[in-house]
Amino acid sequence: MSGISEHSSAKIDDLRVKELEKSKSFRKNATIGMTVGVLPETIAPAAAFIVYALIARHSGQALNPAKAFSSLSLVGLVSTPMLNFMHAFPVFVASLGSWDRIQEYLLMDQGQGHQGSTSFGHISKFQQTGLRTKSSSDAETIQLNDLQHTDLNNPSRSLIQMENASFSFKAAEDPVLKNIFLKVKPGSSSLLVGPVGSGKSALLLALLGEIVQTEGETVKRPGLRIAYCSQEPWLPNLSIRAVIQGASNFDETWYQEVINACCLDTDIGRLPQKDMTTVGSKGARLSGGQRQRISLARAIYSRKQLLLLDDITSGLDAATENQVVQTILGQHGICRKYGLAVVLATHKIHFKYKVDMVITIDNDGLSVKAQPSDQIVANLESDIPIQEDTPLIASVPDVLEEQDMEASEALADVSRQVGDSSLYILYANEMGWVLVILVLSASIGFCFFSRFPNIWLEWWSEAEIQNSGKSSTRYIAGYAGFGVSSAICFFLIYWIFMVESVPRTSVRLHRRLLKAVTAAPLASLVSTDTGVILNRFSQDMSLIDMRLPGAMIQTLDGALDTIAEVVLIAQSSPWTALTFPPIFFILYILQKFYLRTSRQIRYLDLEAKSPLFSSFLETCDGIATIRGFGWQENFRQLNMHLTDESQKPFYLMYSIQCWLTLVLNLIVMGIVVVLVVLAIELRNTSGGALGVALNNVTAISATLAYVIEAWTSLETSIGALARLKSFEAETPTEHLPRECYTPTNAWPSEGRIQFIDLALSYRTESDPVIQGINVTIPPGAKIGICGRSGSGKSSLVLGLLRLNEITKGRILIDDLDISVVPRETIRRKLAALPQDPLILPGSIRANLDPLQKHTDEAIMSAISRVGMLNWLLSKETGLDSAIQKETLSAGQQQLITFARILLEPKPSPILLLDEATSVVDMQTEATMMKLVWERFQDSTVIAVAHRLNTILDFDLVLVMDNGALVESGRPAELLQNPESWFSGLWTKQVQDGVQSAIKSRS
């Protein structure tokens, strides 16, 4: 939506280049190490025979074939382990580095940590039931400080008590909460309010024990069980039932009561698979309101003594919000009915009449002493207008269609069984054919210079016998030359692959993968598990970077060695060559079964990591929720289970490799028997020739095993390339061929927008979510869009940004059909403030000015205008301070995104506000809307209404329902008609505010 995907891609690509540049020294050292490792095999035989020949020349001894080839075998027995050691040494050193990083992580200061955990027994049927366990225990072990002179066993006493407590996110940082005095009693309900960034979410984390306490005292009742709902709902990619059930036993009656209390019965009834519908990665297949209510249902279903709820109604429309709050916090609500204590952080003061206590936090994180709600009403209402009592109306994306994932299709893929030769062409193209030819030439040279010395040694030994031990200098020099040439060719092979080829191919392939992801439609991204995408960028790219070059070298070397050894055996013992056709047939059958099986297992090995990665990411994202519920042990067991499952193909691979080794040894044993029998029967075979044959027969066993295992490893590594190619081919692109028109730099100059018989869908083949829209918006008009949740408000805004598909009709901006304009161009030209703000990893400066176009003074001015200057000044390094999304409140994130828009020297002719104020308080919303009116006075503004009072002064209101435009007109005129849709929405919104005002005056 922000139009910076190209910049983000370039940034990621730059990081990728730097990553490969950092690893260049490692690859150089690995190449040198591998070359040193091969010296015993190439130089040691030459050195040994040269020394022997020089000694023999003075002693008069002859180098006969028996001595020569026996010595060569002995040198091979020594050099082979040395070669294996040198090859393994870089891997060993790299593993030590990994161990050091793991140790460093494990020794990190864990802070206070969370002081509760629950044991849930063992895990069963993960794929069907998600997190459910066969048995569950409510017992918890929590280490707590004793509160002197307080009987914590008395149910009337506090669940949690804070006295003069201060908290910070890190021990060395300034506190974000100071001098907190708080008591949470059993069965009580409390409202936590305060300005944006005051620390409401931080206080909930403090109650959980997730942030560091620097001063004061916090006392928790022993055995206290807490349920937590974060501001951004955390939902693992399981079914709705599994998410709500969590680690608890399933109780049908209780489950239905919770579903009804959270108003989920209607939503679930509309889904094709009811409550067995998978929620998608991060709940992407559900609307924002549905995600919040499912998170709330999970908290209630767990039957914990204390519920900590962080702004759980920001995604609900007025009617749903009223119903949920009433059934949860009302006089006869489920929490009061079962004595569940609740702390609700929100900016909606009209909830104050439904709670027992109101806790306020000021801008500096200082807690005002909590007071009963009936005592604090006057103070609150004197500072905040009555409009804040109106519930919000939030628009959220519609539920995305279910997509069934058929794993059997991948398993039945023929290319997984027989391979795909086009992949080698793809890799060669990315590598460059010049480098390919150089590698082939060096490989052939290495094979020749490492195998021809056997024949050279045969000639040398026979010449020694004929010349009575007087070796010719040319034999010594020739043998030494072969060894040196072999080492040089080996060095060239690895240098070309590891140092020259890897950076080039890795950058290009990573670029293709990144392009596929950034060009994918929104619907495709939200329906793809994050673990799948992460697996492509991590494991698959790692295989392409590190294992694929080595596997190619080993396979090529092994294949050439096998050919050379077969030729040498046939040359030394022609009759033995008669056994080769049946042996080759046996090997063909062997590889047909082995490679097909091993390739499939290695594919499974790669794919088995995706669920593990997904689970790990979900656990990291929801660690506060998991620890709040006390489900650590359950998720540890889940992670161990997925780890075990991911290792099964790996163990099977070793099993079939043992079978391969046995079969190859039996085949070679048969060749040796045939060779010895022929040597005995055919007495005309020379000793030198027999030595060459036996030496190569001995080597061919290891070579065959080596080449087949290398081939299998190559197929695995090339399988990563196949997965990348498949991902690129199967991931649809949002860019269509007709989107090639480049508008002028001045477009759009006026901001006129026309919707002509418009129909929008998330996918071209799916049913429309918006249809029949015909509206003309004049330049500079201020347009408000309102309606119930799921009515299509956000979808209409997304259509302007081309984040969904136009299946019918047209959208014109300044008389230009945007369906022919590249989508990234549209997003750069329009200014958009989404409900879910974008916080980039990095500094404050990088977030506000990602394109690095503005001065520090301009950035500081934008920060000041949105009211966050004090927050910025509190940072030691100012604009260069690193920020994380987790340490910012939702309101702060939204203000940073708004400041990014205000930075532009010239305001965009069109500003889109998609529920931009849904997570901020009334004062902050008023500030934001004032800036909109001032900065974008002459621009066309389209705002999805959060509170209807914010659009009363707009020129036009569009009322959406079920994807259709049901009403439009000036707000004042629509309010005069009690039968209008807008009037009905307004009446529902102000109803609670009026009741609150009457109650406050009574």
N, C-alpha and C positions, 0 to 999 in steps of 0.2 A: 504493500500500500504506500510505502514511503518513497518508492522509486529509486532505491539504492541497491537493488539486487546486483547490478553490474559492478558497483563499487565493492560490495561485500564479496562477490566472486573474485574480483581482482585481489582483494586483501587476503582471502583464503589461499589463492594461488601463490601470492607472494610468500606467505608463511610456508607453503609447501616447498617452494624453491629454497627458502632458507633452511628448512629441515633437511633437505637433501644435501645442501652445501655443508651443513654441520656434520653430516655423516660421511662426507667425502674422505676425510682423513682416516676414518675407520675402514672404509673400503680400500683405500690405498694400503693401509697396514695389513689388512686381510690378504690382499693380493701378494704383498711381499712375504707374509707368513706362509701362504700356500706355496709360493715358489721355493722358499727355504725348505718347506716340508717335502717337496718332490725331489730335492737334491739327493737324498739317500738313494732314491730309485734310479736317478739319471747319472749322477756323478760318482756315487760310491762304487758301482761295479767297475767303471773305467779306472778309478783311482786304485782299486784293489789289483786289477790285472796289470796295470802299468807298473806298480811296485813289484808285483810278482815277476813280471817279465824282466825288469831290470836286475832283480836278484838272480833270476834263473840264467841270465846272460853271463854272469860272472861264475856261476856254479856249474854251468853246462847242463842244467836240467831242461827238459822239454815240457812245454805246455800241451799235454795231450788232451783229447776230448773229455775223457773221464774226469780229470782234474778241473778242466775249464767249466763244464756244466754242473758239476757237483758244487764248485765254488760259487757259481752263479746262483744256484738254488739256495745256498747258505746266505749269500748276500741278500737275496730276496726275503728270506725268513727274518732278517734283521731290519731291512729297509721298509718292509710293509707296515710293521707296527709303528715305526717312526713316522711314516707318512700319515697313518691314521691319527697319530698323536698330534702332529702338526696341523692336520685338518680340523681336529676337534678343539685345539687350543683356542682359536678365536671365539668359537661358540662358548667355550668354558668361561673365557674372560667376559664375554657379553652377559652370560648368566650371572656372574658375580656382580656385575653392575646392576642387574635386576634385583638381586638379593639385597644389595645395599639400599636401593630405593625402597624396597618393601620394608626393610628394617627401619629406615629413616621415617617412613610413614607410621609404622607401628609404635615408634618411640616418640611420636609427636605428643605434645601436651593435649590431653583430651578435655581439658577444662573441667567443669563440674559434671558434665554428662547428665544423662537422664537417670533418675534414681529408681526406676521401676521396671520390672520385667515380668512377664507372665509365661508360664510353661503351658503348652497346649498339646502335649503328647506328640505322637508321630504323625507324619503327613501321609495321606492316601489319596489316590486318584486326583492328582494335581490338575490334569487337563480338563477333567469334568467339573470339579468342584472348586477350583481355584485355591483359596486359602483355608478351606474348611478342614478340620481335623476330626479324627474319630472320637477323641475325648477332649474335654476342655476343663480347665480348672480356674476358679476365680481367685485362687490364692496368689498373693503377690508378696515379694520380699522387697521392702523399701527401707533404706537407711535414712533415718530422720534425726534431727536435733530434738531433744526433749524440751518442751515448753514448761518452765518451772511454774509450779502452783496452778497448773491447768490440768483438769481431768479430760484427756483427749478421748477417753472411752465414752464420755457423755455425749450422746447424739446431738445435744443442743449446742455443743462447742463447735468451733470453726473447723472446716476441712483444711483450709489454708489460711495462715496468718502471716502478714508481712509487717515488720516494724522498722521504719527508717531505712528501708532497703533501696540500694542503688544497683543498677545493672548496666552492662556494656556487652557488645557483641564479642569483643576480645579483651583480655585482661589488661593489655597495655593501652587501650583506647579510652577516650572520655566516655563517661556514662551516658546512655540514651534515656535512662529513667533514673530519677533522683528522689530520695526521701519519700519513698512509697509507704503509706500506711493502708493496710487492706485486710479485711476479714471476709472470707467466703464461708457462709454457714450452710449446713445440710438443707437441701430442699429449697434454698433461696434462689431468686432470679435477680440478676444484676445487669444493668446497662452500662457499657463502657463507651464514653464519648470523648471527643476532643478534635482539634483541628487536624488537617492533613499533616502527617509527619510528626505528630506529637508523641507517638509511641504506643498507640493502642495495640497494634499487632505485637510489638515488642513485649508489652505487659503480659499478653497471653503466652508468649514464648517463655517469659520469666516464670509464670505459673507452672509451665511444663518442665522447667529446669533446663531449657535449651540454650540460654544465654548465661553469661558469667555474672555472678553476684559479687560486687566489689565492696559493698558496705551493708551494714544492718543484719537483720535476721529474718529468715523465712522458715516457718514451721509447717509441716504437713502431717496430717493424721496418718498414723501407721495403716498400711493396707489401702490407702486412697487410690481409687481407680479413676482415670481421667480419659475422656474422649475428646478429640480435637478435630475441628473443621477449619482448615486454612482458608485464607481469602481466595486463593486460586485452588479450587477443589483438586485433590489428589485422588485419581482413580486408576488402579492397575487395569491392564488390558484383559479383563475377564468379563463374565456375564454380569448383568445387573444384579441378579440374585447373589452371585459369589462376592461381588463388591460389598453389598449391604451386609451379607452374613459375616464377612471377614473371617476371623479365626474362631467364631462362636459356633456352638451347636445350632442346628436348624430347628426352629420352633414355628410351625405353620401359622398358629393362631397369633403369636406375637409378631411374626413377620407381616401378616396382613394388617394388623393394627398400626404398625409403624408405616407401612406403605400408604394407608389411608390418611394418617396424620400428616404425612409429608406431601399429600396431594399427588401421588405418583400413580394411583390406580388408573386414571384416565390415560395418562401418557404411556404407561406400560401396555394397556389394552390396545393401543393403536399400533404397536410394533409387531412385525410379522412373527417374531419368535418370543413375544411377550417378555418375561423377565429373564429368559435365557439369551437375549440379544447381547452380543459382545459390545462393550462400550467404546472400543477402539483405543488407540494409543492416546493417553492423556484425556480420554473421554471425548475424542474428536468426533465420534458419530452422534453425539448428543448435543442438545442446545446448552447454553450457559446456565439457564435456569434448571434444566434437568440435572446437570452435573452438580449444582449446588444442593439440590434436594436429595439426590442419591447420597452425597457426602453427609448430609444431615441425617438421613435415614440410617446410615451405617453407625453414626455416633449414638443415636437413640437405641438402635437394635442391640448395641453392645452392653446396655444396661450399666454403664459406668456411673459412679456416684456424682461425677462432675462433668458437665459439658462446657467446653470452651469453643465458642462459635465466633469466627472472624468474618463479619459482614456477609452472612450467608444468604441475604435476600437481594443483593445488588443486581442479580440477573432475572428477577421475577417481575411480572406485570402487577398492577395494583390489586386486581382481584385475587390472584394466586398468592401474593404477598400477605394480604389481609387474612386469607384462609389459613395459610401455613403458620403465621404468627399466633393466630387465635388457637389453633389446635395444638401448638407447642407450648406457648407461654400463657394462654388464656386461663381464666379462672378454673375451667374444667379441662385444661390442656393436658397432654400426655405427661409432660414433665412434672406438673403439680400433682397429677394423679398418682404417679409412682415415686414422688419425692426426689426427683433428680435436680441437683443444683445446676444453674446455668449462668454463665458469664457471656454476654453478647456484646461484641465490639461492633459499633456501627456509627454512622453520622446521622441517623434518622431519630430525631428526638421524640417523634410522636409515639415511639414504643415505650416511653417512660411510664405510661399508665398501666402497662401490662407487667411491670417488674416491681420488685420490692426495694431495690436500691439503684441509685445512679452514681456512677463513678466518673469524674471528669479529670482529664489530663490537659495541662496547658501546653503551649508551644515548646517549652523547655524541658518537657518530660517530667514536670513536677506534678504529683498527684494531689488534687484537692481532696480533702477528707470526704469519704463517701457518705452520702446522706440518703435517707429514705426518699423515694420518688415524690411523695406528696410535699416534702419540705423544700425540694430543690426546683420545683416547677417554676416558681416565680423568678428565680435567678436566671434560669435558662430562657424563659420567654421574654425577659427584659433585654436579652442580648441578641436573640435570634428571631427573625420574622415568623409569623404564623404559617407562612407557606411551607416551612420545613416540615410541618406535620403531614404534608401530602405524600403519600407513597409514590414511589417511582414507577414508571412504565418503561421497561427495558425490552429492547428488541434483540433477539439472539438468532444465530443461524438455525435453519431448520435441521431436523434430523437427517443425516446423510443416509443414503440407501445402504442396506446390508450388502456386503460383498463376501460371498463364500469362497474360501481359500481351499482349493483342491490340491492337496499335497501329492496325491497319486499321479497327477498330470506330470509333475516334475520327475517322479520316480520312473514313469513310463517313457520319458524322453529318450529317444534312440541315441541322440548325440551324447548322452551320459554314458552309454554303453560302448559305443564304437568311436567316440571322439569326434573332433571337428577339425579337419585340416586347415580350414580357413583361418583358424585362430593363429596358426603359425605365420600365415601370410600377414595377418593383422599386426602381429608383434614385429615381424621383419620390417613392415612399412613404418611403424613407429620408431624402430631402431635405426633405420636407414640402411639401404642395400650396400653401400660402400663398407660400412662396418660389418655387415653380414658376410660379405666376400672376404674381408680380412680375417674374420674369425674362422671361416671354413679353411682358408689357406693355412693359417697357423695351426689348426687342428690336424690337418693332413700332415703338415710338417712334423708336429709333435709325435703323431703315430709312427711316421716313417723313422724318425731319429731315435725313437725308443724301442722299436721292434727290429729294425734292420741290424742292430749290433749283434743279435743272436746269430744271424748268418755270417756276419763279419767275424764273430768269435769262432764259428765253425771253420771258416777259411784260415783264420789265424792259427788255430790248433793243428790243423792238418799241415800247414806250412812249417810249423815248429817241428813236427815229426820228420818231415822231409829234409829240413835244414839242420837237424840235430840240435835243436834248442837255440838256434841263432835267429832271434826274432827280427823281423824287418821293422825299421823305424816307422814306415808308413802304416803298419798295423796299429802301432801304439798311438800315433798321432790321429789316425782315423777313428779309433775307438774313443779317444778323448774328445775329438771333435763332435762325434755323435752325441755324447753326453751333454756337452755344453750347448749344442744346438737344440737339443730336446728341452733343456731348462729354459732357454730363451723363448722358444715357441710357447711353452706353458705359461710363462710370464705374460707374453703378448695376449694370449687367449683371455686370461683373467683380467688384465688391465683394460682391454677393449670392452669386455662385458661389464665389469664392476665399476670402473672409473668413468668410462666414456658413454656406455650404453644406458646404464641404470638411470642416471639423472635425466637423460633425454626421454626415454620411454616412460618413466614414472611420472614426470611432469605432464607429458602429453596425455597419458591415460587418466591421470587424476583430473586433468582439465575436462576431459570428455565426461567423466562421471559427474563432476561438479556441474557441468552445463546441463546434464540430464536432470539433475535434481532442481536446479534453479529455474529451469524452463518448464517444469512439471506444473500442471494445473493444480489449483488449491485442493480440489476434491481428491485428486490422486495422492497428494502429500498427506492429507489427514487420514486417508484410509490405509496408508502404508505404515506398518509398525516401525517405530524409531530404531528398534534393534536391527531390523533388516538393513536400513540405510547405514547405520553405524558399522555393521558387519562389512559392508562394501568398502567403506572408507578406511576401516582399521585392518581387519584380518585379510581381506582380499588384496588390498593394496600392499600390505606387508609381505604377502606371498609373492606378489609380482616384483616387489623391490628386492627381496632378499633370497627367496628360494628359487624363483624361476630362472634367473641367470645361472646359478650353480647347477640346477637340474639340467638345463640345456647343455652346459659344458660337459657334465658327467655323462649324459646320454650320448652326445656326439663322440666323446672320447671312448666310451665303452663300445659303441657300434663300430667305430674304426678299428679299435683293438681286437674285437671279435673277428672282423674280416681278416685282419693281418694274421692273427693266430691260426685261423682256419687255413689260410694260404700257406703259412709256414709248415703246418702239420702235413698238408697235402704234398708240399714240395719235398719234405723230408721222408715221407712214407706214402708214396702214391696209392698203395693198396688200401691204406686207411681211409682214403677219400671215398672209397666205395660205401663206407658206412654213413657218410654225411647225408645223403638224401633221406633215408629213414629217420635219422636223428633230427634233421631239420623239420621233417613232418611232425615228429613228436613235439619239438619245440614250438611249432606253429599251433598245435592243439593246446599245448601248455599255456602259451601266452594268450590264446583266445579265451580260455577260461579264467586265467589269472588276472589279466588286464581288465577284462570286463567286470570281474568281481571287485578287484582292488580299486578300480576307478569309481565304481558306485559307492564303495565304502568310504573312499576319501571325499567324495561329494557329500556323503552323509556327515562325515567328520566336520566339514566346513559349515554345513547347514545346522548342525546340532548346536553351534555356538550362538545362533541368533536368539533363541529363547533365553539363554543365559545372559546375553548382553541386554536384552529387553528387561529382564527381571532386575538386573543390576542397576540399570538406569532408573527404573521405577522405584527401586528401593532408595536410591540416592535422592530422587526428587521428593519422596514422601517420608524421609527419615524422621522428621519431627512428628508427623502423624503416627508413624509406626511406634516410635518410642512413647508417644503420648498414650496410645492404647495399650502399651506394654506387650507388643507383638514381636519383639526382637527375636526371640527364640524361634518363633514360627517362620520368620523370614530367613533366619539362618538355615533352618532345615530345608526350606524351599530352595535356597541357593545351593546347598549341598546336593540336593536331589537333582537339580538341573546340571550341576557340575558333573555328577556321576553319569547322567544321561549323555552329556556331551563327550564323555571319555569312552563310551562303549565302542563306537566305531574305531577309535584309535587302538584299543586293545585287540579288536578283531583284525585290524590291519597287521599287527605283529604276528598274530596266529597264522594268517595265510602266508606271511613272509617265511615263517619257519617251515611251512609245508613246501614252499618254493625251493628253499635251500636244500631240503631233503631230496626232492625230485631231481634237481640239477646235479647233486652229488652222485646220485644213482646213475644218471646219464653219463657223466664224466667217467665214472668207474667202468662202465661198459666200454667206453672208447679206449681207456687204458688197457683193459684186458685184450681187446682186439689188436691194439698196437703192439703189445708185448708178444702175443701169439704170432703175429706176422713177422716180427723181428727175429723170433726164434726159428720159424719155418723158412723165412727168406734170408739166408745167411749172407747175401751180398749187400745188406744194408750197412753203411759205414757207421762207425761209432759217433762221429760228429753229427750226422743226420739224425741218428736215433736220439742223441742228446737234445738237439733242437726240438724234435717231435715231443719227447717226454716233458721237456721244460714248458712247452706251450700247452700240452694237454693238462699239465698241472695248473697252469695259469688260467686256462679257459673256464674252469669251474667257477673260480672267483669272478672272472670277467663276465660270464653269463649272468650270474646272480647280480653282479654290479650293474650291468646294463639294463636288466629287467626292472630292478628296484629303482634305478635312475629314471627309467622310462615312466614308471608308475609315479614317481615323485614329480616328473615333468608333467604328466597328465593331471596330477593334482594341482600343481601350480598354474598350469594352463587352464585348469578348471576355474580358478579364480578369475582369469581373464575372460573365460566363457560367461561367468556370472556377471561380470562387468558389462560385457557385450550384450547379454540378454537383458540386463537391467536398463541399459541405454535404449535397446530396441523396443522393450515392452512398456517403458515409462512414456506415456503420451506427452506431447509438448503442447503448451498453450499457444505457441506461435504458429499461425496459419499462413499459407502461401500468399493469401490476398493482403495480409497486413504488411504492406511494403511501402505505403505512401509516407513520405517525410514532410510534415507540415512546416510552415515557416517558423522562425524563432519567435515571431510576435503572436503566434496562435497559442492559446485562445486569447483574444484581445478584449472581448466584450463579456463573455460568460453566459451567453444565451444557450439554454439546454432544451432539447426537444425529445420527448419519448413518443415514438410513433408506433402504435399497435405492438408494443414491446412484450416479448416473452423471454424469460431467462430460466436457465437450468444449470445445475451444478456440472452436469455432463451433457454432451450433445444427445446422447441416447436415452437420457432419463426424463422423467416427467417434469414439466415446468414448475418452478416455484414462484414465478411471477408471470402473469399473463394479462393481456388486454390493457396495458398502460398507455394512455394518450394524454400527455401533459406538455404544455409549453411554458418554460420558465424564462421570464425576461431578464436581461442583463442587470446585475446588481440586486436582484430580488433576494429576500430572506425567506427561505422555505423550511417549514417544520414538518417532519414526518412522524406520525404516531400510530399506535395500534397495539393490540395484544401481543404477547410473546408468540413468535412463530408466524406472525402475519405477513412477513416479507419486507420489513423496513430495512434491515441490514442488507438483505439480498439486492434491493434496489440500489443502494449505495455501492455495493460490490460490483454491480453491473456497470456503473460509471467508470470504475477502475479496471474493468475487464477481468475481474477475478472469478467470474462465472461466464457461462456461454450464452450468447444471443442466439436463440433458436428461431425467433420470428421477429419481424419488425426492425426498427432502427433506433439508434441513439445519435442525435446530432448535437455537436458542440460548435457554436458559431457556424452553423450550416455545413459542417464537415462530419461525414459519417465516420464514427470512431472505429467501426469494424475494419477499416482499411489502414488504420494507424497502428504501428507497433505498440504493444501493450506497455512496455517499459517507458516509451515516450509519453504516453498518456499519464502514467503515474508520476513521472517527473514534472509534468506540466501542472498537475492539480495538487493542491495541498489537502492532506487527509490526516485527521486525528482519530485513530481507532479506539475502540473500547479496551482492547488488549494492547498496552503500549509496548514499543520495541526498545529494549535496553540492550545495547551492544556490549560485549566484553571489552573492558579497557578503561580508559580514563574518562573523566567528565567531559573533557574537550572532545574526545573521539565520539562521544554520544551526541553532543550538541552540534558538532561540526564534522561529520564523518568525511565530507569531501574536502576539508581543510581549505575553505574559501574565505573565512572570516577572521577578523582580528580578535585579540583577547578582549578589547574594550567592547566590541559588539556582543561577544558571548556573555560578558559580565552584565551588560545592559539587558539582554534577554532573560538571564537568570533573575535579575532584580525585578523585572516587570511581572514575572509569574510568582513573586513573593518568596523566592528561595535563596536570596542573597545571604542571609544569616547562616543558612545551612552550608553554603559554599565557603563562607569565611571561617567556618568551624573546621574545615579541612586544612591540614598542615601544608600540603603541597598545592592547594588551590585547584585550578583547572586540571592539573596533572594527576590529581588523586584518582586512584582506581575505585570504581564502584561495582557492586554486584547487585543483581536484581533481588537476591534474597535479603539484603540489608536495607532495601528501600520499601517504604509502604506503597500500596497501589496508587495512592494519591500522588506521592512524590514521583513515581514513574510516569504518571500521566502529565504532570507539570513539566518534567524534563522533555517529554515528547512535544508538548505545546511550545516550549521555549525553542526547540529545534525549528519549528515552523516560523516563529516570530523572527528568527535570525535572517531570513531572506530579506535582502534590501528592498525588493519590490514585492508587495503581496500578490499572491496568485489570484487570477480573476475568478477562480472557483475554490471554495473551501468546503470540505466535507467533514462533518462531525458525526461520528458513529458512536452514540452513547458516550461521548467523551467525558461526561461529568458523572457517570454512574457510581464512581467510587470516591467522590470527594464530597466534603460537607457544603452546606449552603453558602458560607462565606467565600470559600474557594471557588465555587461554581459562579457566584456573582462576579468575582474578579476575572475569571476566565471569559465570561460572556461580555463583560465590559471591554476587555481587550479585543474580543472578536468584533464588537461594534466599532471600536476605534480604528483598529488596524485594517479591517476588511470592510470598511464602510461602503466602498464602491464595488466590492466583489459580490458575486453570487454565493450565498451561503446556504447549504443544505444540511440541516441538523436533525438527526434522529432524536426525538424528544426523550429526555430523561425525566424531567419534571415539566409538566405542561405549562406552568407559569412562565417558564423561560422562553416559550414561543408565542406568548400572547401578543407581543408586539411585532411579530413577523408579518410579512405581507401575505403569505399563503400557507395553509395547512393542508397536508395530504394525509388522509386517514386510510390505512391499509387493513385488510382483513382477508385471511386465507389466500394471500398472494395476489389480491386484486385491489384496485383503487376504488373504494366504496364512497368516498366523499372528498371534496376539496372546496376551499373557500377561505375567506378572511376569518381569523379566529373570533373576532367580536361578533360577526354575523352568524357564525355557526353556534355560538353560545346562546344567542337569542332564540334559537330554535330548540326547544326541549326534546324534540324527536331526533335531533341529529346525532350521528355517531360521536362526534367530538364532544358534544354536550354530555353524552352519557359517560364518556371516559373522564371528563372533568368532574362530573358529579361523584363518581366512584373515588376519584383521587382526593377531593377535598372533604369527603364525608368524615374520615377519621380526624382531620384537622378541626372541623367544626365541633365534633364531639369532644375533642381534647380542650378546645377553647371554653366550651360550656362548663366542662368539669373543673377547669382551672378557676372559673369565676364563681363556682358554687360553694 
